């Protein structure tokens, strides 16, 4: 029996298999609203057989968007279209998650196909870019303002309010985005957090904001529904966040109601040195799972059915999350099931194409 195509229970939600869709920004929203592009994009992964579909980063505040074209969930008016998407995805047998995010010092920047650099207010950008400390990501990025305590409180409340809207929109799972150099990650790493108050300095202070956001979200998110956290398990840079820090963090998040750690890496600094290659981040998921006693998801250049199968079967991770390979092949899970000899249901509309 294929391990990759066994169900995976997360509280009251049971994933039909261990293949998930990583969050992938589409930069296709106006004022944060989802639209037909998002329905087709996310819905296609559900018809393609994925067990878990995670939305792109949904900003909890307008100034928390990476670009002016990011998805948002800071207004009640965002909910109805998101509900249409979750209704369709769930009807196809997949579970659907929303990734709640704040871009921090990497906000108000251009879409990838428009080049790089800051978007000025005249073109829809904004000047109130926030970070733990007034340190730019790079010379082409905005100069942020260090969040004061009132600003931190506003961020925590925004995540909590977004969690309420997520439930109203029909999402079954929440993932908190604390990776890739965005706000929550910026607080975690000493390379971006130079604060001297209760949110900076020693490890216990640098993880404080993520713990408070987690507790705030869990306070309104139903007990029976899962809560995930995506982290950059290492900064790949000297003096930065490490895999050992990630294990310590995971141990603190588990009693706060976190069910799984999504182990990505990097994105915080431009001088990172990443040993990119097939499955290069899988050892991070394995270490956190083994040493923290929490479920993990593995990501990073996972493209082949046998590769994904080995990750789950060997206990390196509980889930495999894929991104670019699913953009190339949205029905990869159905093809992988055939390659691994797993008997999975196909959409009735596609049965005629099923390999025999």
C-alpha positions in Angstrom: 0.0 0.0 0.0 1.2 3.5 -0.8 2.0 5.6 2.3 1.5 8.8 0.2 -2.1 7.8 -0.5 -3.2 6.9 3.0 -5.5 9.3 4.8 -4.1 11.8 7.4 -6.3 13.0 10.3 -5.8 16.5 11.7 -8.3 17.0 14.5 -11.8 16.6 12.8 -10.4 17.0 9.3 -9.1 13.9 7.5 -7.0 14.5 4.4 -7.7 11.9 1.7 -3.9 11.6 1.1 -0.6 13.1 2.0 -0.2 15.4 -1.0 -0.8 19.1 -0.4 -0.6 22.3 -2.4 1.8 24.9 -1.1 0.7 28.5 -0.9 1.6 30.3 -4.2 1.0 34.0 -4.6 -0.9 34.8 -7.8 -0.7 38.6 -7.6 -4.1 38.8 -9.3 -6.3 40.5 -6.7 -7.8 44.0 -6.7 -8.1 45.5 -3.2 -7.6 42.0 -1.7 -10.6 40.4 -3.4 -10.5 36.9 -4.7 -11.9 36.4 -8.2 -12.4 33.8 -10.9 -8.7 33.3 -11.3 -8.4 32.1 -7.7 -11.4 29.8 -8.1 -9.9 28.1 -11.2 -6.4 28.0 -9.8 -7.3 26.4 -6.4 -10.2 24.4 -7.8 -8.0 22.7 -10.3 -5.8 21.3 -7.6 -8.9 19.9 -5.9 -10.0 18.1 -9.1 -6.5 17.0 -9.6 -6.6 14.9 -6.4 -4.7 16.9 -3.8 -5.5 16.1 -0.2 -5.0 19.6 1.1 -5.2 22.8 -0.9 -3.6 25.9 0.8 -4.5 29.3 -0.5 -1.9 31.9 -1.3 -0.9 34.3 1.5 -4.0 36.3 2.5 -3.0 39.6 4.1 -4.5 40.3 7.5 -4.0 44.1 6.9 -3.8 46.1 3.7 -0.3 47.2 4.5 0.6 43.6 5.1 0.4 42.7 1.4 3.6 41.8 -0.5 2.2 43.7 -3.5 -0.9 45.8 -4.2 -2.3 42.8 -6.0 -2.2 40.3 -3.1 -5.1 38.4 -1.7 -6.6 39.8 1.4 -8.8 38.9 4.3 -8.9 42.1 6.3 -12.5 43.0 5.4 -15.7 41.2 5.8 -16.5 41.9 2.2 -13.6 39.6 1.2 -15.6 36.6 2.6 -18.3 35.8 0.0 -15.9 35.1 -2.9 -13.6 33.1 -0.7 -16.7 31.0 0.4 -17.4 30.2 -3.3 -13.9 28.9 -3.6 -14.0 26.8 -0.4 -17.4 25.4 -1.4 -16.1 24.1 -4.7 -12.8 22.7 -3.4 -14.5 20.9 -0.6 -17.1 19.4 -3.0 -14.2 17.8 -4.9 -13.1 15.9 -1.7 -10.1 18.1 -0.9 -9.6 20.0 2.4 -8.9 23.7 2.0 -6.7 25.9 4.1 -6.0 29.7 4.2 -2.6 31.1 4.9 -2.8 34.2 7.0 0.1 36.5 6.5 1.7 39.9 7.0 4.6 40.8 4.6 6.4 43.1 7.1 9.4 44.8 5.5 8.9 43.0 2.2 5.6 44.8 1.6 4.6 47.3 -1.1 6.7 45.7 -3.8 6.2 44.9 -7.5 4.7 41.8 -8.9 7.5 39.4 -10.2 6.6 40.0 -13.9 6.9 43.8 -13.4 10.5 43.7 -12.2 11.6 44.3 -8.6 11.6 47.2 -6.2 9.2 49.4 -4.2 5.8 50.4 -5.5 5.2 54.1 -4.8 1.9 55.4 -3.5 1.1 57.0 -6.8 1.0 53.4 -8.3 -0.9 51.8 -5.5 1.8 51.2 -2.9 2.0 52.5 0.6 4.5 54.1 3.0 3.6 52.5 6.3 5.8 49.4 5.8 6.4 47.8 9.2 9.1 45.5 10.7 10.4 44.6 14.1 13.4 46.9 13.4 14.0 49.7 10.9 16.2 47.5 8.7 15.6 47.2 4.9 15.5 43.7 3.3 17.7 45.2 0.5 18.4 48.6 -1.1 15.6 48.1 -3.6 13.0 47.4 -0.8 11.2 50.0 1.3 12.7 51.3 4.5 10.4 50.0 7.2 9.3 51.6 10.5 9.8 49.6 13.6 6.5 48.5 15.1 5.6 50.1 18.4 3.6 48.2 21.0 0.3 49.6 19.7 1.3 48.4 16.3 2.1 45.0 17.6 -1.3 44.8 19.3 -3.0 45.8 16.0 -1.2 43.0 14.2 -2.3 40.4 16.8 -5.9 41.6 16.6 -5.7 41.5 12.8 -4.7 37.9 12.8 -7.4 37.0 15.2 -10.1 38.9 13.2 -8.8 37.2 10.0 -9.2 33.8 11.7 -12.9 34.6 12.3 -13.4 35.5 8.7 -11.6 32.4 7.6 -14.2 30.3 9.4 -17.0 32.3 7.9 -15.5 31.7 4.5 -15.6 28.0 4.9 -11.9 27.2 5.4 -11.2 24.0 7.3 -7.5 24.7 8.2 -5.5 27.9 9.0 -1.8 28.2 8.3 0.1 31.1 9.9 2.9 32.4 7.7 6.0 32.8 9.8 8.5 32.1 7.0 10.4 33.6 4.0 11.3 36.9 5.6 7.9 38.2 6.2 6.8 39.8 9.5 6.5 36.9 11.9 9.7 35.5 10.6 11.4 38.9 10.9 10.6 38.8 14.6 12.1 35.3 15.0 15.5 36.0 13.5 18.2 38.0 15.2 19.3 39.1 11.7 16.2 41.2 11.3 15.1 41.7 14.9 17.4 44.2 16.8 14.8 45.2 19.4 15.7 45.7 23.0 12.1 45.4 24.5 10.1 42.3 25.3 9.9 41.3 21.6 13.6 41.3 20.9 16.9 40.0 22.2 16.9 36.5 23.6 15.0 33.6 21.9 12.1 33.7 24.3 11.4 37.4 23.4 11.9 36.9 19.6 9.3 34.1 19.5 6.8 36.1 21.6 4.9 37.7 18.8 4.3 34.4 17.0 3.2 32.8 20.2 0.8 35.6 20.9 -0.6 35.5 17.3 -1.0 31.7 17.6 -2.9 32.1 20.9 -5.1 34.8 19.5 -6.0 32.8 16.5 -6.6 29.7 18.5 -8.9 31.6 20.8 -11.4 32.1 17.9 -10.6 29.2 15.7 -12.7 26.1 16.6 -11.0 23.4 18.7 -12.0 20.8 16.2 -10.2 22.5 13.3 -6.4 22.3 12.6 -3.9 25.0 12.9 -0.6 24.9 11.0 2.5 27.2 11.1 4.9 27.6 8.2 8.4 28.5 9.3 11.7 29.0 7.6 13.4 26.3 9.6 16.8 27.9 8.9 17.9 31.3 7.5 20.9 29.6 5.8 23.0 32.5 7.1 25.5 32.9 9.9 24.1 34.3 13.0 20.5 33.7 11.9 17.7 31.4 12.8 18.7 27.7 12.9 17.1 24.3 12.8 17.7 23.9 16.5 15.8 27.1 17.1 12.9 25.6 15.0 12.8 22.6 17.2 12.6 24.8 20.3 9.9 26.9 18.7 7.8 23.8 17.7 7.9 22.5 21.2 6.4 25.8 22.4 3.8 25.9 19.7 2.5 22.4 20.2 0.7 23.2 23.6 -0.7 26.4 22.1 -2.8 24.2 19.7 -0.6 24.0 16.7 -1.0 20.6 14.9 1.7 20.7 12.2 4.8 22.6 11.3 5.3 23.3 7.6 9.1 23.4 7.2 10.4 25.7 4.5 13.5 27.8 4.8 15.3 31.0 3.8 14.0 34.2 2.4 15.1 36.5 5.2 18.4 38.0 3.9 20.0 38.4 0.6 23.3 36.8 1.6 21.7 33.4 2.4 23.6 30.4 1.0 21.0 27.7 0.1 22.1 24.2 -1.0 19.3 23.9 -3.5 18.6 20.4 -4.9 15.9 17.7 -4.9 14.4 17.3 -1.4 16.9 19.8 0.1 14.5 20.9 2.8 13.2 17.5 3.8 15.9 17.0 6.5 14.5 20.1 8.3 11.0 18.6 8.4 12.5 15.3 9.6 14.5 17.0 12.4 11.6 19.0 13.7 9.3 16.0 13.6 11.7 13.8 15.4 13.0 16.2 18.1 9.8 18.2 18.8 7.3 15.4 18.5 5.0 17.3 16.2 3.7 16.5 12.7 5.5 18.2 9.8 5.2 18.9 6.1 8.1 18.7 3.8 8.6 21.0 0.8 11.3 21.9 -1.8 11.9 20.4 -5.2 9.7 17.4 -4.7 8.7 16.3 -8.2 8.6 12.5 -8.5 6.0 10.0 -7.1 8.7 7.7 -5.7 10.5 10.6 -4.1 7.3 11.8 -2.3 6.4 8.3 -1.3 9.8 7.7 0.3 9.5 10.9 2.4 6.2 9.8 3.9 7.0 6.1 4.1 10.3 6.7 5.9 8.7 9.0 8.5 10.7 12.1 7.4 7.4 14.0 7.2 3.7 13.5 7.5 2.7 15.5 4.4 4.4 16.5 1.2 3.6 20.0 0.0 4.3 20.9 -3.7 4.2 24.1 -5.6 5.9 24.5 -9.0 5.4 20.9 -10.0 1.7 21.3 -9.4 1.6 24.4 -11.6 3.2 22.3 -14.3 0.9 19.3 -13.6 -2.2 20.2 -11.6 -3.3 16.6 -11.7 0.0 15.2 -10.4 -1.7 13.4 -7.5 -3.8 11.3 -9.8 -0.8 10.4 -12.0 1.3 9.7 -8.9 -1.4 7.4 -7.5 -1.3 5.4 -10.7 2.5 5.2 -10.7 2.4 3.9 -7.1 -0.4 1.5 -7.6 -2.8 3.3 -5.4 -6.5 3.1 -6.1 -8.0 6.6 -5.8 -11.2 8.2 -7.0 -11.1 10.3 -10.1 -13.7 13.0 -10.9 -16.5 11.4 -12.8 -16.0 13.9 -15.6 -12.4 12.7 -16.0 -12.9 8.9 -15.6 -12.6 8.3 -19.4 -9.0 9.4 -19.2 -8.1 7.2 -16.3 -5.1 4.9 -17.0 -6.1 1.2 -16.9 
